[in-house]
Each structure stands twice: as structure tokens, then as C-alpha cells.
Amino acid sequence: MSWFDTIFADDNLSARAKTVYMYLRARAGKDGNCWPGIRTVARDLNLSESTVKRAIRELEQHGYLRRETRFRPNGGCTSNLYEIQK
């Protein structure tokens, strides 16, 4: 079963989570990693930032995504690193 079939067969995921997953999957490199900002994802998908954050939490809870918080050398936050798990 392909990742596309797997994500759509999972009845426990909301439509927003499936949409964000496909977006992140499309942005990920061969290593399965990507790092778009929440604002960028929201703008590109025409969703609110809150909706994107909820979708990412849902994907983490169901094992589709791992998020790593990243920081600049001066201690400020930068975009998260997302690692596709499935």
C-alpha cells in the first residue's frame, strides 16, 4: 500500500491533517525532512495558522510526523523540522 493509500484509508485522521500531510510530504526531500513555517503552510493551503497547528499535532499523535523545534544561534525560534514517518 502506498503512502497515498495509507493516509486516505486512515479514518482516524481529519481532512485538515491529510491535507497538511500531503503538503509536507510534497515539500520533503528524499530524506523525508522539510522545514516550512506554519505561516507558509497556512498561506499555501488557504488555512488558518491554528488549523495547521492542530493538523500537525494530530499527525504527530498518529505517528505520521515527527517535529523538531529548531533555534537560531541567538536563541530565537526558527521554523520546525518535520520528519515524515510513514
C-alpha positions as CSV (number, residue, x, y, z in Angstrom):
1,M,0.0,0.0,0.0
2,S,1.4,3.4,-1.0
3,W,1.7,6.3,1.4
4,F,-1.1,8.0,-0.5
5,D,-3.4,5.0,0.0
6,T,-2.4,4.7,3.7
7,I,-3.2,8.3,4.5
8,F,-6.6,8.2,2.9
9,A,-7.5,4.9,4.4
10,D,-6.9,6.2,7.9
11,D,-10.4,7.1,9.2
12,N,-8.9,8.5,12.4
13,L,-7.3,11.5,10.6
14,S,-9.2,14.6,9.8
15,A,-9.3,16.1,6.3
16,R,-7.1,19.0,7.5
17,A,-4.5,16.5,8.8
18,K,-4.5,14.6,5.5
19,T,-4.1,17.9,3.6
20,V,-1.2,19.1,5.7
21,Y,0.5,15.7,5.5
22,M,0.3,15.7,1.7
23,Y,1.7,19.2,1.6
24,L,4.6,18.3,3.9
25,R,5.2,15.1,2.0
26,A,5.4,17.0,-1.3
27,R,7.9,19.5,0.3
28,A,10.1,16.8,1.8
29,G,13.4,15.8,0.3
30,K,14.5,12.2,-0.3
31,D,15.4,12.0,3.4
32,G,11.8,12.8,4.4
33,N,12.6,16.1,6.0
34,C,11.2,19.6,5.4
35,W,11.0,22.8,7.3
36,P,8.3,25.2,6.0
37,G,7.0,27.7,8.5
38,I,3.4,27.5,9.8
39,R,2.6,30.8,8.1
40,T,3.8,29.4,4.8
41,V,1.8,26.2,5.1
42,A,-1.3,28.1,6.1
43,R,-0.9,30.6,3.2
44,D,-0.2,27.9,0.6
45,L,-3.2,25.7,1.7
46,N,-5.5,28.7,2.4
47,L,-5.9,27.5,6.0
48,S,-5.6,29.4,9.3
49,E,-2.3,29.0,11.3
50,S,-4.3,27.5,14.1
51,T,-5.8,24.8,11.8
52,V,-2.3,24.0,10.5
53,K,-1.0,23.6,14.1
54,R,-3.9,21.3,15.0
55,A,-3.2,19.2,12.0
56,I,0.4,18.9,12.8
57,R,-0.3,17.8,16.4
58,E,-2.8,15.3,15.0
59,L,-0.2,13.9,12.6
60,E,2.3,13.6,15.4
61,Q,-0.2,11.8,17.7
62,H,-0.9,9.2,15.0
63,G,2.8,8.6,14.1
64,Y,2.8,10.2,10.6
65,L,5.1,13.0,11.5
66,R,7.9,13.9,13.9
67,R,8.5,17.6,14.7
68,E,11.8,19.0,16.0
69,T,11.8,22.6,17.3
70,R,14.8,24.5,16.0
71,F,16.5,27.6,17.3
72,R,18.8,30.3,15.8
73,P,22.2,30.8,17.3
74,N,20.9,33.9,19.2
75,G,18.2,31.7,20.9
76,G,15.3,32.8,18.8
77,C,12.9,30.3,17.3
78,T,13.0,29.4,13.6
79,S,10.9,27.0,11.6
80,N,10.4,23.5,12.8
81,L,12.0,20.5,11.2
82,Y,9.4,18.0,10.1
83,E,10.3,14.3,9.5
84,I,7.8,12.2,7.6
85,Q,7.4,8.9,9.5
86,K,5.1,6.9,7.2
